[in-house]
Amino acid sequence: MAYAVRLPSRLTSALEKDGFVVEIERERKFLVDKSAMPDLSQYPHKELLQSYFKDSRSGHWIRARRVDGSGERRNIVTIKELVPGGNDDYERREAEHDITSSDFGRLLRLSEGRVLSKTRYYIPHNGHVIELDIYHSGEGVKSLEGLVTAEVEFESMADLMAFVPPNWFGAEVSSDRRYRSRKLAKYGVPADYWENEPRHDMTEMLRK
């Protein structure tokens, strides 16, 4: 299957080196009531460009991400896998490693168009940080224009389960695999997203 590619040896071998940061990600993901969102102009944001594919040797899902904004420009490769005995709806193990801009470009080409672009806003909320993502369309990326989601990460499962979302959050989609980023990059916005969701012009909303 063309979707499975071979990563450069220097990247896959990095898993065994001290420089590869491995941690458990615990998060919940929600849709957003766009008409009730806070004023985003007051919050820091970054531009994210990311692609997804599967490494043919390890079988791991790989994300290549370029982060640009708020004084930061990084290229990062992330290897994701299940947490043994964990809850796949909320928990994943991630190993991250910085890569060069040229390596990012190579991995972007290997993704065969499974690419998404979004602006991420960082919004403090009751001791947590909401990561609000506004998705875009454009040349070479999956058209996700109009989709807005929010993610919140947690230190523990207890904190995760105790979280009370703000009133501008919509339905929770943590367990809906269609809203996993790699699925969005491949298949686009789920068709039923628009059934109860007005097609707001996000460009105009952000100008207000």
C-alpha positions, 0 to 999 in steps of 0.5 A, a space after each residue: 500500500 503506497 500509504 506506508 512509507 519508509 522513514 529515513 534510518 536516522 529518524 527511526 533510529 532516533 527512537 532509541 536515543 535520549 533526544 527523542 522525547 516520549 510522553 503520554 498524551 491525554 486529551 479530549 476533543 470537542 466541536 465548537 459553537 462558532 457563534 459563541 467563541 471568544 474574541 480570538 484576537 487576544 490570544 496567541 496563535 501558531 500556524 500548523 502544517 502537518 501530514 500523516 503516514 505509516 512507517 512500513 518498518 515499524 508500523 507506527 503512525 507518523 505525523 510530520 508538523 511544521 510550527 510557525 508563529 509566536 516566535 517559534 518555527 520548528 519542524 517536528 516528527 511525532 510517532 504515535 502508538 497506543 498506550 498498553 492497557 490505556 483508553 484509546 479514546 483519550 490516551 496515546 503515547 507520543 515520541 517527538 523529535 525535531 527534524 530539519 526543514 529539508 526532512 520535513 519537505 521530504 516527508 510532506 511529499 511522501 504523504 501523498 496529499 494527506 496534509 492539513 493546515 490550521 491555525 491554533 489558538 491557545 486559550 487559558 481556561 480554569 487551569 488548562 489551556 484550550 487549543 482551538 483549531 481553525 482549519 483551512 483549505 489551500 493548494 496541496 492540503 485537504 480542504 477542511 474550511 469551516 471546521 473548528 475543533 478544540 482540544 484540551 490536554 490533561 496530566 491525569 485521567 482523573 483531571 480529564 474526566 473531571 473537566 467541565 467544558 465552557 459553554 461555547 464547546 459543542 459535542 465531544 468527538 474524542 471517541 469519533 475516529 473520523 475527527 482524528 487528525 490523520 482521518 481528517 487529512 485523508 477523508 476531509 470533514 465528516 458529511 454530517 458535521 454540516 447537518 446542524 452546523 451553519 457554514 460560518 465564514 471564518 475569515 469574516 469572523 476573525 476580522 471582527 
